[in-house]
């Protein structure tokens, strides 16, 4: 096991560095657009392109990794990531930023695929649980810590771009100095028909798209809400950081509860608490700041679990042989919600008040609760003892599913078909 840990330090270090860069830069982009006087709606459009890039990249980018290997692929995506930031620094033009944010999202998706599949090659059934934990902690901790980098610079200067370029550039070093068997991707995995999944588990599909609608809106417009409400740069970084950490800390407790009790009822409960927290945040202008941060932690904890809960609930309705194609399909559903989220959330923020972001979240959660109650009244739900175990997936690529060791042993056969050993990367 120690040798496995030694082998994963390099890819996880590279992941942490690139997520530090992306974590703060995504927030910076929203704040920079707001500072320049662009409307919340246009801000949402620009950020929606980032999530569109992630979704499209996740579908098509594996062929490149199959052709040239993981180390070279990581270097290419990191270089393109750096290029996108550098070009953004040269021209503050909305049209060019839309294209560059799309490219940035494609790079993010490629980097996730590289790291996740690399960890899978190095893992065994016994070590995947700890690797999944390391992966999620590295991912969310780096994203959260990245928020605080914003405090160290003048947002109107070139320094934010230079810091992002620096972090993206040095992220290549850990994986390039590591010599390891480089896994190559097989052909794109088959994707189960989304309409078939919706027919079997409509609530699970709606839960996934709701997760995308909520989280992309918060990532993109949370900084805009905070800035327009009058929070300082330090407070904005704290708000974003503690929300992301809340999503990490409550992931396992809520998942464990969903394994013990009826998962549909847990999802309804999570959505109900999210409504209460969101309404409290909507009227947050007069709240004590520490109370406000506490609500942000709860908001992150309950909103971040909607997607993995929905994935797991949907998988309860299918055999384990179909789960990888289901996760592929549902990631596309989530991605669709992620593209629409920043655009739709900008409407109440523009016409009501900046905290309309949380009114938007509460409405979506209420709709999810209503559909859940309707579903609860119908027969043929999986019994509690028939439920699969909670899958604490990050919202990256379906490959992360294989890092969960609690899935049945026969998934290893599917994994072997999905990954195969190639020659060592140079």
Number of C-alpha atoms within 10 A of each C-alpha: 11 6 8 14 15 9 18 20 15 21 24 25 18 26 27 25 25 28 27 28 29 23 28 26 23 21 23 22 23 24 24 19 19 20 15 10 9 13 16 25 19 17 25 26 21 26 31 27 25 27 30 22 24 29 26 16 22 26 19 13 19 21 15 15 21 19 13 14 22 28 26 20 21 26 19 16 22 26 18 19 27 23 18 21 24 17 14 20 17 10 10 13 10 16 9 14 23 20 16 24 26 25 24 29 25 27 27 26 25 28 27 21 25 26 23 23 25 24 24 22 18 19 23 16 17 12 17 19 17 16 23 24 14 15 23 18 17 20 22 23 19 25 25 26 23 25 28 21 20 22 16 11 13 11 17 10 10 13 15 23 22 15 19 24 23 15 20 28 20 13 27 25 15 16 23 18 10 15 13 18 18 24 26 25 25 16 12 13 15 12 16 17 11 17 12 10 19 15 10 14 20 16 20 28 25 22 30 26 24 26 30 30 26 27 24 26 28 23 21 31 29 23 26 30 25 20 19 16 14 11 15 13 21 14 18 23 25 19 25 28 26 23 25 25 24 23 21 23 16 18 25 16 10 19 20 14 13 23 19 14 14 18 25 23 15 18 24 21 15 20 27 18 18 26 24 15 21 27 19 17 23 19 13 17 13 7 12 10 14 9 12 17 20 17 23 24 25 23 25 26 26 23 28 25 24 26 28 21 28 27 23 24 27 25 24 23 18 15 9 15 13 15 22 24 17 23 23 22 21 28 24 24 21 26 27 20 26 31 25 23 31 33 23 19 27 28 18 18 23 15 9 12 16 24 24 23 28 29 23 24 28 25 14 20 27 16 13 21 23 14 16 22 13 11 16 14 9 8 7 9 16 15 11 15 10 12 20 23 19 27 27 25 24 20 17 20 22 25 23 25 21 25 27 23 21 15 18 12 10 10 18 15 10 14 16 12 13 18 18 14 12 13 11 13 16 11
